[in-house]
Amino acid sequence: MMAGNASPNFKIAADNRRARFDYEIGDIYEAGVALTGTEVKSLRTGKASIAESYVSVDRTGEVFLINANIPEYLQANRFNHEPRRPRKLLLKLREIARMAQAVEREGMTIVPLKVYFNDRGRAKIEIAIARGKKLHDKRETEKKRDWNKEKGRLLRDRG
């Protein structure tokens, strides 16, 4: 499990801002991603998208990132990658077991939050065990956000 965020000098390659609106975020994990060379180069350009992707645990105990779009690297000639191929995530067995149990028994889902490069230059993905929000929960979140903006505006104008 990750405590807080990664080091402050990491570069975000892709961010899933919608996930925090659509899901109640539970435990957050940091996982490595098995990538090819052209995928790493394409990620460094920052044009990847994980907005409609999800994480799946298969029967053999391996974890895959499904439907993430890492566009082809244009400078690569013949040895380019497939943009939406399933990518294996590298996690500890205990973390995989905890995720699989949450998905099977508690009806939760595993959502990618962001893809970034850590201080050593390795591509990492932040994933979370999450529960989907109902429509009224989303409205409540939006009301709180609007009220906090308004409160900040009032306090700023007053002082």
N, C-alpha and C positions, 0 to 999 in steps of 0.2 A: 504494500500500500504506500501511497505517496503522502507525505506530510506537506500540506500547503501546495505551492507551485514549485516548478523546477527552478533552477538558478535564474537570476534576473537577466542574464546575458544570452538567453536562447532565442532562436529565430523561429517564429511561427510560420509554418508553410501552408496550413489550412485550418480553418476554424469553423465549428458547427455552432453558431450562435442560436439557432432555432431549438437546439436540444434542451437548453435550460428553460425555454418557454413551454415546450411540449411535454417535458418529463420532470418528475421529482427526482433529483439526483441523489443517489445513495453513496455507496463506497466508490472511490475513484482509484484507478490503477494506472501505472505507467507500464507500457509494453513496448518491446522492440518490434520492428517490422522487417520481414524478410523481403528485400527489394533487389531488383536488378540495377545495373549501373545507370541505364538510361532513365529509370524511374527516380533515382536519387537526383540526377541532374535536372529532371523536369520538376521535382518537388522544390528544388532550390530556386527555381524561377517564381514560385509562389502562385501558380495557376491551378493547383489541385482543388478538388471539391469533395468534402465528406458529408455534405448536407443531407443527402438521401441514402446514406450508407448505414449499415448495422453490423454487429459482430455476432458470429455464430460459433457455438461449440459443437463439434461433430462427435460421432460415436467413439472414435479412436482417442478422444481426449485432446484433440488439436483445436486451436482457436483461429478463426479466419475473419478477416475484414472483407465484407461483401459489398459490392456495388459502389466502391469508392472510385472516383474518376481522377486518375493521374494522366493528363494528356501526353501524347507521344512527344518525345524530345526531337525537335525539328532538325537539329544538326546531326543526329544519328542517322546513318544511312540504312543499312540492311538489318542491323541488330536492335531494332526498336521493340518496345513492349506493347502488350494489349492494354488499352486504357482502363478497362473495367474488370480485369481479372481478379479472382479472389487472392488475397495476400495473407500469408501466414503471420500470426502474431506470436511473439516469443514471451512466454510467461512461465512462472514457477508452477509446478504441479498443484501445490496447495491453493494458489490463486485460481487456477482453472477449475478445481473441484468446487471451490466456494461459488464461483460464477455459475457453473452448471447446476448446482443445487438451487441457487436463487431463481434461475430461469425455470427449472422444472417444477419445483414445489411452490414457490411464492408467486409465480406468474409475472416475473419481472423481465426486463429486456436489457441487453447490453448495448450502450450507445457510445459511439466515438465523439469526443468533445473537441480535441484538436490534435493536429500533427505538427511536430516541431523538431528542430535540431538542437540537441543538448550542447553543453559546453565542449564536449569532445568531438562534436560534428556528427554524431550518430542520429539517425532518424528515429524518433520515438512517437508513440501515439498515446494520448490520454483517453482512457475509456472508463465508463461508469456503469454501475448497475443502477437501473432507473425504473420507475413505475410511471406509466402514462397518466397524464393529468386529464381529468374530465373537463368539460366545457366551462362549468362554473368556477373551477379552480383556475383556469386560464384567465377568466374575467377578473377574479380576485387578484391575481398576480399583476394584471394590467392596471387595476385600480391603485394598488400599492405603489407601483412604479410612478404613475401619474401624480399621486399625492406627494411622494418624495420629491419629485421635480418641482411641484408647485410650492411645497414647503421651503425648499432651497431658494426658489425665486423670491418668495415673500421675505425670508430672512435677509437675503442679499439686498433687496430694495429698501428694507427698513433701516439697515445699518450703515 
